[in-house]
Amino acid sequence: MSERRNPNPSGAARQEAPPAPGAAAPRRVGNPWMVVVSLSIAAATASIQQTAVLPLLPRLQESLHASVTSVTWAFTVSLLCGAVATPLFSRFGDMYGRRRMLLLTLALLVAGSVLGAVSTSVATLIVARVLQGVSAAMVPLAIGTVRELLPPEKMASGIGVLSATMGVGVGAGFLLSGVIAEFTDGYRVVFWIIAGLSLAATALTALVVRNAAPPAGGRPDLPGAFLLAGTLVCLLLAISQGKAWGWDSGAVICLFIGAAVLGAAWIAVERRTADPLVDIGMLTHRGTIGASLASMLLGFALFSGFTLLPNFAQTPANAGYGFGASVLGAGIYLLPTTILMLLVSTLAGGLIRRFSAANMVAIGAILAALSNVYLVLRHDHSYDLYVATTLLGLGVGCSFAALGTMAVEHVDASKTAVASAVNSLVRLVGGSIAGAVTSAILASDTIEGTKVPTLHAYEVSFMIAAVCVVLAAAFAALFGQLNQRAAASAALPR
């Protein structure tokens, strides 16, 4: 298969106006569903790295002779880097071609995984995790590619599968670490396996995926990228270190002020830049703001769940709660979530056509809220965790499968990548904040004389996650109704 190229060597065709409504769709490149499958595999592989390191943090601390805070940043820095890389590489995809950026993100994932496997210090490991974190840009790049390839009636199904693979990969990361922890004593095998999976995904993407449209050109918004990175670093560092340094300490207060100042500067720069890293107008666009708010809150709830549940399950029963599960056992508790997210995603197209993307997001968010409320009320038996992870899988599966469609269905096709990147960005920001907030809560409320969190700390964390997803449901339903009314009004004869 060859990439689409303009047959006119003069390049004059590139100057033509966009096709009018009803004109012929862009030429399909190869089998679209093969592209969806290959990109889903790549996206799932990229998501595995986000959580595979979490169960191994104690081993990393011991092997690298590092503090808890240092090795925790090995997890957080990946989400942080992903939050910056997502809009930046999405923009690069428009400028230089999405296929090229997909292959580059996968190549960086391979390099980061290999570096992590041979790392001998925390500094090297964090560099490895930075390289791995770039792969978070895979999802919006893939969604933009699929929207160009699939006909409108199949688009929701394709985007739904791609969106759900993020959660599937997150769950698979825990299972992978659990199996490795059960049969080995180190952490390097996990990185080698991710490197192998990433290399295979790179080869498959190179063989199957082609650009459906020529690159648009333009200039990268590097100032916007640096300001966004600075804002997120200051914010997450302040939240994660608030307990250790003191919430009223000068360092923490300065970090919060720095985050506010850099964030304001970032918004000002983005509004004045011709080709901004993030289209600020897209953040407040009526067609996308509901999806953006819901995505951030659902991202918070998902990463809270995947952080809290394994820790809860692994807590020794003599703490008054928990089941003393192994790393593998904790991963098995999350298996219903992983499986259901995958199954629900395959039904996304039909469900969205029947209920609408916004309603699917709202329904899923309510189910995710029930999962967290259930854990507050019932957590004494193993089956309670399975009930909760089943509800979480159904809820997040419904929501994430529909979020990708909700984020792009009310914007011009030319803005698909931008809208999808914004949606992925806010989800990653929500996940990053979740990691910092839950860690701060668990660290600040411990059983006397130990570092083990109290049951109350977990209950508070579960309730915060429940409130977040209830708000996500409200935003999705509200803006879904507003967008439907706007679309109906626009369709009326003038």
ROPA-564423 format. One line per field, with one value per residue (C-alpha): residue in one letter; x, y, z. Coordinates in nm, 4 decimals, decimal comma. Example, Ala and Ser with C-alpha at 12.3 -4.5 7.8 and 13.67 -1.06 7.14 Angstrom:
res = A / S
c1 = 1,2300 / 1,3670
c2 = -0,4500 / -0,1060
c3 = 0,7800 / 0,7140
END
This chain:
res = M / S / E / R / R / N / P / N / P / S / G / A / A / R / Q / E / A / P / P / A / P / G / A / A / A / P / R / R / V / G / N / P / W / M / V / V / V / S / L / S / I / A / A / A / T / A / S / I / Q / Q / T / A / V / L / P / L / L / P / R / L / Q / E / S / L / H / A / S / V / T / S / V / T / W / A / F / T / V / S / L / L / C / G / A / V / A / T / P / L / F / S / R / F / G / D / M / Y / G / R / R / R / M / L / L / L / T / L / A / L / L / V / A / G / S / V / L / G / A / V / S / T / S / V / A / T / L / I / V / A / R / V / L / Q / G / V / S / A / A / M / V / P / L / A / I / G / T / V / R / E / L / L / P / P / E / K / M / A / S / G / I / G / V / L / S / A / T / M / G / V / G / V / G / A / G / F / L / L / S / G / V / I / A / E / F / T / D / G / Y / R / V / V / F / W / I / I / A / G / L / S / L / A / A / T / A / L / T / A / L / V / V / R / N / A / A / P / P / A / G / G / R / P / D / L / P / G / A / F / L / L / A / G / T / L / V / C / L / L / L / A / I / S / Q / G / K / A / W / G / W / D / S / G / A / V / I / C / L / F / I / G / A / A / V / L / G / A / A / W / I / A / V / E / R / R / T / A / D / P / L / V / D / I / G / M / L / T / H / R / G / T / I / G / A / S / L / A / S / M / L / L / G / F / A / L / F / S / G / F / T / L / L / P / N / F / A / Q / T / P / A / N / A / G / Y / G / F / G / A / S / V / L / G / A / G / I / Y / L / L / P / T / T / I / L / M / L / L / V / S / T / L / A / G / G / L / I / R / R / F / S / A / A / N / M / V / A / I / G / A / I / L / A / A / L / S / N / V / Y / L / V / L / R / H / D / H / S / Y / D / L / Y / V / A / T / T / L / L / G / L / G / V / G / C / S / F / A / A / L / G / T / M / A / V / E / H / V / D / A / S / K / T / A / V / A / S / A / V / N / S / L / V / R / L / V / G / G / S / I / A / G / A / V / T / S / A / I / L / A / S / D / T / I / E / G / T / K / V / P / T / L / H / A / Y / E / V / S / F / M / I / A / A / V / C / V / V / L / A / A / A / F / A / A / L / F / G / Q / L / N / Q / R / A / A / A / S / A / A / L / P / R
c1 = 0,0000 / 0,1262 / 0,0449 / -0,1928 / -0,0036 / -0,1141 / -0,0823 / -0,0235 / 0,3528 / 0,3081 / 0,1296 / -0,1473 / -0,4133 / -0,3008 / -0,4254 / -0,7814 / -1,0619 / -1,1927 / -1,4614 / -1,8110 / -2,0696 / -2,1831 / -1,8620 / -1,6728 / -1,5094 / -1,1310 / -0,9930 / -0,9786 / -0,6332 / -0,6296 / -0,8722 / -1,0011 / -1,0761 / -0,7250 / -0,6108 / -0,8466 / -0,7184 / -0,3529 / -0,3982 / -0,5963 / -0,3082 / -0,0630 / -0,2804 / -0,3245 / 0,0514 / 0,1110 / -0,1387 / 0,0252 / 0,3286 / 0,1127 / 0,0368 / 0,2787 / 0,5298 / 0,2846 / 0,2887 / 0,6669 / 0,7335 / 0,8509 / 1,0946 / 1,2194 / 1,2756 / 1,4778 / 1,6712 / 1,7625 / 1,8097 / 1,5647 / 1,2984 / 0,9260 / 0,8829 / 1,1530 / 1,0135 / 0,6571 / 0,7680 / 0,8600 / 0,4828 / 0,3704 / 0,6276 / 0,4888 / 0,1397 / 0,2885 / 0,4907 / 0,1883 / -0,0209 / 0,2312 / 0,3085 / -0,0571 / -0,1416 / 0,2131 / 0,2293 / -0,1302 / -0,0261 / 0,2821 / 0,0474 / -0,1375 / 0,1903 / 0,3987 / 0,1508 / -0,0107 / 0,1563 / 0,4998 / 0,4050 / 0,2489 / 0,5712 / 0,7790 / 0,5774 / 0,6093 / 0,9819 / 1,0189 / 0,8172 / 1,0578 / 1,3585 / 1,2138 / 1,1296 / 1,4799 / 1,6332 / 1,4074 / 1,5144 / 1,8856 / 1,8463 / 2,0593 / 1,9486 / 1,6302 / 1,7473 / 1,7879 / 1,4540 / 1,2760 / 1,4290 / 1,3022 / 0,9563 / 0,9594 / 1,0269 / 0,7521 / 0,5083 / 0,5171 / 0,3179 / 0,0060 / -0,0255 / -0,1132 / -0,4878 / -0,5695 / -0,3410 / -0,5207 / -0,8672 / -0,7808 / -0,6604 / -0,9703 / -1,2125 / -1,0518 / -1,0773 / -1,4140 / -1,7518 / -1,9750 / -2,1961 / -1,8922 / -1,6978 / -1,8480 / -1,7572 / -1,3995 / -1,3455 / -1,5148 / -1,2756 / -0,9755 / -1,0912 / -1,1589 / -0,8191 / -0,6659 / -0,8463 / -0,7800 / -0,4085 / -0,4148 / -0,5652 / -0,3324 / -0,0379 / -0,1361 / -0,1771 / 0,1590 / 0,3351 / 0,1490 / 0,2639 / 0,6220 / 0,6202 / 0,4887 / 0,7683 / 1,0674 / 1,2440 / 1,3262 / 1,1542 / 1,3520 / 1,1476 / 0,8412 / 1,0311 / 1,1719 / 0,8228 / 0,6846 / 0,9793 / 0,8949 / 0,5247 / 0,6053 / 0,8418 / 0,5737 / 0,3162 / 0,5604 / 0,6089 / 0,2327 / 0,1614 / 0,4324 / 0,2808 / -0,0876 / -0,1315 / -0,1049 / -0,1948 / -0,5379 / -0,4601 / -0,1430 / 0,0278 / -0,0898 / 0,2430 / 0,2895 / 0,5141 / 0,5227 / 0,4198 / 0,7227 / 0,6591 / 0,3136 / 0,4610 / 0,7162 / 0,4579 / 0,2126 / 0,4862 / 0,5883 / 0,2274 / 0,1688 / 0,5032 / 0,4392 / 0,0819 / 0,1555 / 0,4703 / 0,2800 / -0,0024 / 0,2251 / 0,4668 / 0,2117 / 0,2105 / 0,5883 / 0,6803 / 0,3765 / 0,0765 / 0,1575 / 0,5300 / 0,6903 / 0,7897 / 0,4375 / 0,2775 / 0,5339 / 0,4613 / 0,0874 / 0,1532 / 0,3947 / 0,1318 / -0,1231 / 0,1196 / 0,2507 / -0,1032 / -0,2167 / 0,0884 / 0,0186 / -0,3407 / -0,2233 / 0,0387 / -0,2050 / -0,4596 / -0,1993 / -0,0267 / -0,1321 / -0,0864 / -0,1354 / -0,0424 / -0,3947 / -0,6809 / -0,8135 / -1,1357 / -1,1755 / -1,1624 / -1,4686 / -1,6360 / -1,9993 / -1,9525 / -1,6540 / -1,6650 / -1,9011 / -1,6760 / -1,3663 / -1,5083 / -1,6403 / -1,3090 / -1,1052 / -1,3351 / -1,3540 / -0,9767 / -0,9514 / -1,1923 / -1,0265 / -0,6732 / -0,8013 / -0,9577 / -0,6510 / -0,4350 / -0,6582 / -0,7973 / -0,4655 / -0,3300 / -0,6507 / -0,6427 / -0,2745 / -0,3176 / -0,2770 / -0,6030 / -0,4587 / -0,4900 / -0,8653 / -0,9382 / -0,7768 / -0,7013 / -0,3215 / -0,3312 / -0,0172 / 0,0586 / -0,0874 / -0,3924 / -0,4514 / -0,4309 / -0,6871 / -0,9321 / -0,9114 / -0,9684 / -1,3472 / -1,2775 / -1,0291 / -1,2481 / -1,5691 / -1,4036 / -1,2990 / -1,6375 / -1,8370 / -1,6149 / -1,7105 / -2,0770 / -2,0114 / -2,1286 / -2,4763 / -2,5198 / -2,4181 / -2,6573 / -2,9374 / -2,8690 / -2,6284 / -2,2657 / -2,3450 / -2,6038 / -2,3633 / -2,1003 / -2,3561 / -2,4815 / -2,1262 / -2,0332 / -2,3286 / -2,2194 / -1,8653 / -2,0071 / -2,2010 / -1,8755 / -1,7103 / -2,0150 / -2,0422 / -1,6833 / -1,7534 / -2,0487 / -1,9192 / -1,5550 / -1,5276 / -1,5266 / -1,3353 / -1,6547 / -1,7151 / -1,4086 / -1,5287 / -1,8711 / -1,7007 / -1,4589 / -1,7452 / -1,9427 / -1,6285 / -1,5611 / -1,9156 / -1,9143 / -1,5733 / -1,6186 / -1,9424 / -1,8010 / -1,4631 / -1,6052 / -1,8370 / -1,6080 / -1,4012 / -1,7144 / -1,8654 / -1,5446 / -1,5447 / -1,9023 / -1,9940 / -1,6787 / -1,5653 / -1,3841 / -1,0719 / -1,0719 / -1,0942 / -0,7318 / -0,7426 / -1,0643 / -0,9410 / -0,6065 / -0,7794 / -0,9976 / -0,6981 / -0,5034 / -0,7670 / -0,8104 / -0,4384 / -0,4411 / -0,7277 / -0,5315 / -0,2181 / -0,4076 / -0,5747 / -0,2373 / -0,1153 / -0,4404 / -0,4912 / -0,1270 / -0,1591 / -0,4779 / -0,3380 / -0,0103 / -0,1802 / -0,4184 / -0,2290 / -0,2665 / -0,0785 / 0,2825 / 0,2752 / 0,2735 / -0,0391 / -0,3361 / -0,6491 / -0,9769 / -1,1138 / -0,8485 / -0,9677 / -1,3339 / -1,2627 / -1,0746 / -1,3562 / -1,6133 / -1,4078 / -1,3948 / -1,7710 / -1,8425 / -1,6167 / -1,7999 / -2,1433 / -2,0312 / -1,9041 / -2,2497 / -2,4148 / -2,1840 / -2,2218 / -2,6019 / -2,6330 / -2,4062 / -2,5385 / -2,8872 / -2,7589 / -2,5721 / -2,8710 / -3,0949 / -2,8378 / -2,8101 / -3,1896 / -3,2199 / -2,9510 / -3,1368 / -3,4620 / -3,5347 / -3,4517
c2 = 0,0000 / 0,3447 / 0,6726 / 0,9089 / 1,1573 / 1,4413 / 1,3251 / 1,6820 / 1,7361 / 2,1097 / 2,0751 / 2,3090 / 2,0747 / 2,1480 / 2,5034 / 2,4021 / 2,4825 / 2,2012 / 1,9821 / 2,1178 / 1,9256 / 1,6237 / 1,6030 / 1,2761 / 1,1606 / 1,1332 / 0,8231 / 0,5261 / 0,3788 / 0,0003 / -0,1861 / 0,0658 / -0,2013 / -0,3396 / 0,0128 / 0,0252 / -0,3093 / -0,2178 / 0,1235 / -0,0338 / -0,2717 / 0,0170 / 0,2301 / -0,0563 / -0,1148 / 0,2542 / 0,2438 / -0,0568 / 0,1511 / 0,3963 / 0,1504 / -0,1407 / 0,0417 / 0,1108 / -0,2346 / -0,2396 / 0,0845 / -0,0970 / -0,3036 / 0,0044 / 0,1746 / -0,1217 / -0,1933 / 0,1690 / 0,2703 / 0,5558 / 0,7270 / 0,6680 / 1,0179 / 0,9613 / 0,6347 / 0,7699 / 1,0320 / 0,7438 / 0,6956 / 1,0587 / 1,1861 / 0,9560 / 1,1065 / 1,4549 / 1,4041 / 1,2512 / 1,5581 / 1,7815 / 1,5433 / 1,4812 / 1,8250 / 1,8773 / 1,5529 / 1,5923 / 1,9245 / 1,7586 / 1,4990 / 1,7729 / 1,9341 / 1,6320 / 1,3462 / 1,1288 / 0,8081 / 0,9593 / 1,0793 / 0,7443 / 0,5692 / 0,8263 / 0,7900 / 0,4116 / 0,4378 / 0,6555 / 0,3981 / 0,1251 / 0,3398 / 0,4324 / 0,0715 / -0,0477 / 0,2340 / 0,1434 / -0,2191 / -0,1312 / 0,1594 / 0,1574 / 0,4879 / 0,6832 / 0,9599 / 0,7141 / 0,5538 / 0,8905 / 0,9713 / 0,6345 / 0,7125 / 1,0514 / 0,8757 / 0,6231 / 0,8985 / 1,0483 / 0,7453 / 0,8972 / 1,1002 / 0,7747 / 0,7990 / 1,1379 / 1,0605 / 0,7293 / 0,8858 / 1,1482 / 0,8745 / 0,6604 / 0,9492 / 1,0147 / 0,6496 / 0,5234 / 0,6212 / 0,8245 / 0,5294 / 0,3283 / 0,6102 / 0,5750 / 0,2059 / 0,2673 / 0,5585 / 0,3661 / 0,0742 / 0,3067 / 0,5068 / 0,1981 / 0,0425 / 0,3045 / 0,1553 / -0,1991 / -0,1278 / 0,0309 / -0,2862 / -0,5097 / -0,3188 / -0,4299 / -0,7919 / -0,7898 / -0,6546 / -0,9037 / -1,2017 / -1,0739 / -1,0011 / -1,3518 / -1,5313 / -1,2940 / -1,0760 / -0,7727 / -0,5115 / -0,5219 / -0,7990 / -0,5733 / -0,3113 / -0,5739 / -0,7116 / -0,3624 / -0,3028 / -0,6220 / -0,5393 / -0,1852 / -0,3093 / -0,5433 / -0,2607 / -0,0367 / -0,2973 / -0,3545 / 0,0194 / 0,0658 / -0,2109 / -0,1198 / 0,2535 / 0,5156 / 0,8840 / 0,9486 / 1,3148 / 1,5128 / 1,6980 / 2,0549 / 2,2112 / 2,4862 / 2,5680 / 2,3999 / 2,6002 / 2,5323 / 2,8235 / 2,6831 / 2,3381 / 2,4722 / 2,6829 / 2,3920 / 2,1625 / 2,4189 / 2,4663 / 2,0935 / 2,0307 / 2,3065 / 2,1917 / 1,8205 / 1,8746 / 2,0978 / 1,8440 / 1,5412 / 1,7094 / 1,9049 / 1,6532 / 1,6091 / 1,9769 / 2,1214 / 2,2715 / 2,6139 / 2,5932 / 2,8535 / 2,5923 / 2,4556 / 2,8019 / 2,9172 / 2,6118 / 2,6832 / 3,0478 / 2,9389 / 2,7052 / 2,9883 / 3,2377 / 2,9930 / 2,8766 / 3,2340 / 3,2990 / 2,9793 / 3,0852 / 3,4313 / 3,2821 / 3,0317 / 3,3034 / 3,5087 / 3,2256 / 3,1629 / 2,7837 / 2,7200 / 2,3986 / 2,3859 / 2,5751 / 2,7581 / 2,8201 / 2,4425 / 2,4119 / 2,6357 / 2,5356 / 2,4407 / 2,1219 / 2,0011 / 2,1569 / 1,8904 / 1,6123 / 1,7890 / 1,8325 / 1,4767 / 1,3410 / 1,5140 / 1,3933 / 1,0394 / 1,0350 / 1,1294 / 0,8505 / 0,5854 / 0,6499 / 0,6819 / 0,3388 / 0,1786 / 0,3355 / 0,2737 / -0,0730 / -0,2630 / -0,0892 / -0,1640 / -0,5311 / -0,5692 / -0,4190 / -0,6940 / -0,7880 / -0,7056 / -0,3376 / -0,3767 / -0,3950 / -0,5326 / -0,8892 / -0,9176 / -0,9932 / -1,0381 / -0,8052 / -1,0660 / -1,1089 / -0,7341 / -0,7362 / -1,0159 / -0,8069 / -0,5531 / -0,8176 / -0,7545 / -0,3883 / -0,4713 / -0,7341 / -0,5308 / -0,2201 / -0,4233 / -0,5915 / -0,2706 / -0,0933 / -0,3456 / -0,2526 / 0,1208 / 0,2024 / 0,0541 / 0,1898 / 0,5408 / 0,5379 / 0,4321 / 0,6481 / 0,9207 / 0,9626 / 1,2142 / 0,9871 / 0,6938 / 0,9006 / 1,0008 / 0,6439 / 0,5143 / 0,7856 / 0,6955 / 0,3297 / 0,4366 / 0,6455 / 0,3438 / 0,1468 / 0,3962 / 0,4386 / 0,0592 / 0,0414 / 0,3029 / 0,0983 / -0,2567 / -0,3668 / -0,6558 / -0,9466 / -1,0311 / -1,0385 / -0,6748 / -0,5777 / -0,7865 / -0,6170 / -0,2775 / -0,3535 / -0,4959 / -0,1736 / 0,0273 / -0,1711 / -0,1235 / 0,2434 / 0,3439 / 0,1173 / 0,2938 / 0,6388 / 0,6039 / 0,4281 / 0,7255 / 1,0101 / 0,9976 / 1,0421 / 1,3071 / 1,5089 / 1,5305 / 1,4848 / 1,8544 / 2,0029 / 2,0305 / 1,7270 / 1,9408 / 1,9998 / 1,6306 / 1,5962 / 1,9210 / 1,8275 / 1,4754 / 1,6045 / 1,8451 / 1,5614 / 1,3345 / 1,6185 / 1,6928 / 1,3191 / 1,2850 / 1,5965 / 1,4442 / 1,1209 / 1,3050 / 1,5023 / 1,1814 / 1,0198 / 1,3201 / 1,3714 / 1,0082 / 0,9752 / 1,2899 / 1,1638 / 0,8172 / 0,9602 / 1,2139 / 0,9727 / 0,6664 / 0,4131 / 0,5397 / 0,4257 / 0,2946 / 0,4204 / 0,2179 / 0,4374 / 0,4175 / 0,2806 / 0,6342 / 0,7589 / 0,5096 / 0,5938 / 0,9638 / 0,8862 / 0,6682 / 0,9378 / 1,2049 / 0,9811 / 0,9225 / 1,2963 / 1,3506 / 1,0998 / 1,2267 / 1,5698 / 1,4075 / 1,2586 / 1,5962 / 1,7799 / 1,5137 / 1,5117 / 1,8923 / 1,9730 / 1,6755 / 1,8260 / 2,1726 / 2,0380 / 1,8341 / 2,1428 / 2,3503 / 2,0865 / 2,0635 / 2,4423 / 2,4547 / 2,1907 / 2,3921 / 2,5768 / 2,9480
c3 = 0,0000 / -0,0786 / 0,0866 / -0,0805 / -0,2964 / -0,5168 / -0,8762 / -0,9900 / -0,9587 / -0,9454 / -0,6151 / -0,7314 / -0,6017 / -0,2481 / -0,2876 / -0,3696 / -0,1279 / 0,0944 / -0,0625 / -0,0313 / 0,1708 / -0,0217 / -0,2218 / -0,2516 / 0,0695 / 0,0917 / -0,0751 / 0,1624 / 0,2143 / 0,2460 / 0,4733 / 0,7327 / 0,9910 / 0,9672 / 1,0493 / 1,3490 / 1,4784 / 1,4357 / 1,6001 / 1,8847 / 1,9515 / 1,9441 / 2,1756 / 2,4223 / 2,4262 / 2,4923 / 2,7792 / 2,9447 / 3,0357 / 3,2305 / 3,5106 / 3,4719 / 3,6913 / 3,9776 / 4,1445 / 4,1104 / 4,3000 / 4,6175 / 4,4112 / 4,2309 / 4,5641 / 4,6903 / 4,3700 / 4,3000 / 4,6664 / 4,6246 / 4,8347 / 4,7950 / 4,6512 / 4,3893 / 4,2582 / 4,2670 / 4,0165 / 3,7872 / 3,7544 / 3,7619 / 3,5116 / 3,2435 / 3,2776 / 3,2931 / 2,9766 / 2,8065 / 2,8911 / 2,7122 / 2,4250 / 2,3375 / 2,1922 / 2,0626 / 1,8641 / 1,7496 / 1,5981 / 1,4495 / 1,2985 / 1,1101 / 1,0028 / 0,9045 / 0,8674 / 1,1361 / 1,0212 / 1,0759 / 1,4264 / 1,5160 / 1,4246 / 1,6124 / 1,9340 / 1,9119 / 1,8476 / 2,1588 / 2,3538 / 2,2423 / 2,3343 / 2,6734 / 2,7525 / 2,6675 / 2,8728 / 3,1650 / 3,1399 / 3,1676 / 3,4132 / 3,7269 / 3,8849 / 3,9463 / 3,7117 / 3,4231 / 3,5027 / 3,4982 / 3,1578 / 3,0379 / 3,1682 / 2,9933 / 2,6627 / 2,7338 / 2,8285 / 2,4783 / 2,3626 / 2,5256 / 2,2045 / 2,0289 / 2,1031 / 1,9415 / 1,6469 / 1,5996 / 1,6326 / 1,3718 / 1,1365 / 1,1842 / 1,1310 / 0,7942 / 0,6909 / 0,8157 / 0,6686 / 0,9059 / 1,0015 / 1,1177 / 1,2787 / 1,6286 / 1,6437 / 1,5341 / 1,7725 / 2,0534 / 2,0216 / 2,0122 / 2,3136 / 2,5220 / 2,4532 / 2,6810 / 2,9805 / 2,8626 / 2,8461 / 3,1908 / 3,3383 / 3,1398 / 3,2855 / 3,6354 / 3,5265 / 3,3502 / 3,6589 / 3,8757 / 3,6738 / 3,6641 / 4,0376 / 4,1063 / 3,9228 / 3,9316 / 4,1858 / 3,9715 / 3,7603 / 3,4361 / 3,2735 / 3,2625 / 3,0624 / 2,8253 / 2,7601 / 2,6911 / 2,4559 / 2,2654 / 2,2433 / 2,1310 / 1,8619 / 1,7290 / 1,7343 / 1,5467 / 1,2740 / 1,2418 / 1,2223 / 0,9590 / 0,7452 / 0,7768 / 0,8430 / 0,5701 / 0,5626 / 0,4160 / 0,3476 / 0,2766 / 0,5654 / 0,6145 / 0,7149 / 0,9725 / 1,2696 / 1,6127 / 1,9192 / 2,1396 / 2,3821 / 2,4478 / 2,5150 / 2,7650 / 2,9497 / 2,9686 / 3,1004 / 3,3627 / 3,4751 / 3,5211 / 3,6928 / 3,9491 / 4,0134 / 4,0500 / 4,2544 / 4,4978 / 4,5383 / 4,5741 / 4,8180 / 5,0210 / 5,3058 / 5,3205 / 5,2909 / 5,4655 / 5,2882 / 5,4312 / 5,3533 / 5,1294 / 4,8716 / 4,8261 / 4,8199 / 4,5600 / 4,3461 / 4,3472 / 4,2617 / 3,9895 / 3,8434 / 3,8353 / 3,6770 / 3,4175 / 3,3402 / 3,2802 / 3,0607 / 2,8667 / 2,7953 / 2,6856 / 2,4518 / 2,3035 / 2,2288 / 2,0394 / 1,8514 / 1,4927 / 1,5292 / 1,9031 / 2,0800 / 2,2239 / 2,0669 / 2,3757 / 2,1898 / 2,1584 / 2,5381 / 2,5660 / 2,2376 / 2,3033 / 2,1032 / 2,3067 / 2,6543 / 2,7895 / 2,6623 / 2,7991 / 3,1490 / 3,1543 / 3,0240 / 3,2948 / 3,5725 / 3,4346 / 3,3950 / 3,7629 / 3,8627 / 3,6447 / 3,7679 / 4,1256 / 4,0940 / 3,9410 / 4,2133 / 4,5156 / 4,4474 / 4,4208 / 4,7309 / 4,9211 / 4,8202 / 4,9138 / 5,2621 / 5,5292 / 5,6979 / 6,0414 / 5,9449 / 5,9913 / 5,6187 / 5,3033 / 5,1984 / 5,1940 / 4,8208 / 4,6134 / 4,3224 / 4,0876 / 4,3096 / 4,3090 / 3,9292 / 3,9124 / 4,1136 / 3,8284 / 3,5593 / 3,5313 / 3,4591 / 3,1834 / 3,0178 / 3,0328 / 2,8922 / 2,5886 / 2,5450 / 2,5809 / 2,3285 / 2,0583 / 2,1082 / 2,1180 / 1,7667 / 1,8063 / 2,1580 / 2,0539 / 1,7588 / 1,9938 / 2,2991 / 2,1674 / 2,2701 / 2,5459 / 2,7064 / 2,6913 / 2,8729 / 3,1373 / 3,1888 / 3,2178 / 3,4664 / 3,6906 / 3,6896 / 3,7801 / 4,0655 / 4,1934 / 4,1938 / 4,4276 / 4,6520 / 4,6805 / 4,8059 / 5,0707 / 5,1973 / 5,1445 / 5,1409 / 5,3879 / 5,1413 / 4,8256 / 4,6218 / 4,7150 / 4,5128 / 4,2190 / 4,2292 / 4,2360 / 3,9517 / 3,7440 / 3,7854 / 3,7141 / 3,3961 / 3,2684 / 3,3586 / 3,2296 / 2,9268 / 2,8279 / 2,8960 / 2,7315 / 2,4257 / 2,3715 / 2,4826 / 2,1650 / 1,9542 / 2,1832 / 2,1584 / 1,7786 / 1,6552 / 1,6817 / 1,5273 / 1,1667 / 1,0311 / 0,9887 / 1,3678 / 1,4619 / 1,5690 / 1,7677 / 1,9500 / 2,0195 / 2,1469 / 2,3845 / 2,5128 / 2,5690 / 2,7308 / 2,9937 / 3,0643 / 3,1293 / 3,3463 / 3,5441 / 3,5824 / 3,6880 / 3,9512 / 4,0713 / 4,1371 / 4,3324 / 4,5279 / 4,6282 / 4,7316 / 4,9441 / 5,1131 / 5,1860 / 5,3163 / 5,5437 / 5,7206 / 5,8447 / 6,1234 / 6,4274 / 6,4342 / 6,0764 / 5,7210 / 5,6386 / 5,5359 / 5,7485 / 5,6139 / 5,6446 / 5,3987 / 5,1384 / 5,2013 / 5,1506 / 4,8280 / 4,6952 / 4,7731 / 4,5959 / 4,2889 / 4,3123 / 4,3250 / 4,0226 / 3,8045 / 3,9130 / 3,7940 / 3,4716 / 3,4140 / 3,4725 / 3,2318 / 2,9618 / 2,9848 / 2,9989 / 2,7058 / 2,5122 / 2,5290 / 2,4368 / 2,1337 / 2,0177 / 2,0365 / 1,8494 / 1,5774 / 1,5472 / 1,5219 / 1,2536 / 1,0517 / 1,0432 / 0,7158 / 0,7263
END
